[in-house]
Amino acid sequence: MKVAHLRWAALVITAAALLGCGEPPLGPVPPPPQASLIGSILQATGLLGCTPMPTATATQTVGAAGGVIRIGPHTLAIPAGALNAPVTITATAPSDNVNRVRFQPEGLVFQRAATLTMSYANCNLLGTLLPKRIAYTNDALTILSYVLSLDNLFTKYVTGRLNHFSNYAIAW
């Protein structure tokens, strides 16, 4: 008798599932839960989580001939003709769980794009799996936009084109 009830219940459930296909769900579908490893790696902002490095600061005057500024493991290359007059540039890469660089004077615009190359050798597993890009952020590290970027997985560097100064961080 119990076997007959189980077969009948299975038949009813199967029929209900087949008839219900194609109908939209009754409400929003919640996102799948994240595994603890992924949950600890991902950040809500999309910025790549990294082990903090010591703070690095560099100040250099760059003129029409261009120049290269090294900020810890990161490099800013300003091509010749990008600036019309000498400008004193300060770059700071703070010790943080996100690899980021803040450039001053804020709002400086280049006549020709500069390139920012940022290291993510100190970043988590996601840093080796997903393509990275450089994000333009505000002071609160909210991503405002992404710059045209090229990721080199072998060297663990991502390079982006900058047209102006502000805050930049590595995102995935």
N, C-alpha and C positions, 0 to 999 in steps of 0.2 A: 504494500500500500504506500509506503514512504517513497519508494522508487518512482511510482506513478506520479506522486505529487511533485517530486523533484524534476521529472521530465516535463510535466505541465508548466511548472514555474519557469524552467529554462526556455520553453517554447514561447511563453508569454513575453519574457524579457527580450528574447531575440526579435520577436515580431515588433515589439515596441521600439527597439533600437533601429530596426530597418525602416519602419514607418516615420520615425523621427528624423532621419537623415535629410539634410537639405534645409531644415528649419533653422533660423538664426537662434543663437543662444538668448536666454531671457534677459540677461544683463551683461555688463562688461566682463570680459574674461580676465581674471587676475593674472599678472605675470608669473611665470614659473619660479619656484623658490630657487635661490642660488645656493650652490654648495658652499661650505664654509671656506674652502680654499679660494674659490672665485670671489666670494663675498668679501674676503679680506683684501683681495688684489684690486678689485674694481672700485672706483670712486664715482660718486654721482655726477661729478662734473665731466668725466671723460679724460681727466688728466692722469698721466701715468704715475703710479706710486713708486717711490724710490727711497733708498736708504739715504738719510741726510749726509751731505758732505760739508766740510768746513766752508764758511762764508768766504767768497772771493770777490774782490773789488779791483777795478782797474780804471784809471783816469789817463786820458791821452788826448792830445790835440791833433786833429786830422784836418787836412786842407784839400785843395783841388787835386793833389797828387794821389789821394786815397791813403789807405793804410790798413793795418791789421791790429785788432785788439784782442788779447787773450784774457778770458775771465774764468779762471780755474781750468776745467777741461773743455770749456766752450770757446768759440772763436767768432768774432765779427770781422768780416772782410768788406771794406768799403772801397769800391773801384774808383779809379781816376775819373774825375768829372762828376762824381756824385755830389760833391759839395763845391759851392762857388767861393767860399771863404773859409779860413781856419775856424774850427769849432772844437771847444773842449768837451769831450765826451766822457761821461762816467757810466760805468756798467757795474751792476752788483748782482751776484748770484748768491742769494741768502741760503743759509743752512735750513733746509726744509724737507718734507717728505715728497716734494714735487720738484723736479729740476726746472728752474725758471731763472730768467734774467730780466732785470729792470734797467732800462736805458734812460739817460738824461743828457741833454735837455729834452723833456717830454714834448712830443709833437714835431720834432725835427723831421723835415721831409727831404728825401734824397732826389736828386735829378736823375740818377741811375740807381737801380735797385742794389742794395747791399745784401750780403748773404750771411746768415747766422747758422753756424754749425754747432749743434748741441749733442753732448754725450749722454747716453742712457745706460752706460756700463754698470752703474750702481742701482739699476732698477730691477723690479720683480720679474717673475716668469713671463708675464704678459708682454714685457719689453722684448722678448725674443720671439714671440708668437704672432703678434698682430702688427700691421704696418703702423708706423708712427708718423706724426706730422707736428708742425709747430703751430701753436695756438696763440692768438692775440688775446690777452686777458685784461681785466680790470684789476684794481688793487685787491679785491676780494677773491681773485682767481676764478671769476666767472668767465667762461669762454665767450668772447664777442665775435670772433671769426677765426678762420684758419688761413694760414698763408700757404702759397704754393710750396710744397715740400717734397724732398726725396729722401727716403729711408734706406740706409745701408745696414742690413741685418748682420753682415759679417764683421763690420768695424764697430757696430752699436753707436752710430752717429746718424742724426737726422739733420738735413740742411734745408733751410727755407729762405725765400726771398723777402726782404723787408723794404718797404717804401717809406716807412716813418718809424719814429721811436715811440716806445711805450713799454708794456710788460709782455713777455713772451714765455711760454712754457711748453713742455713736451706733452702731447696728447696722443691718444690712440683712436 
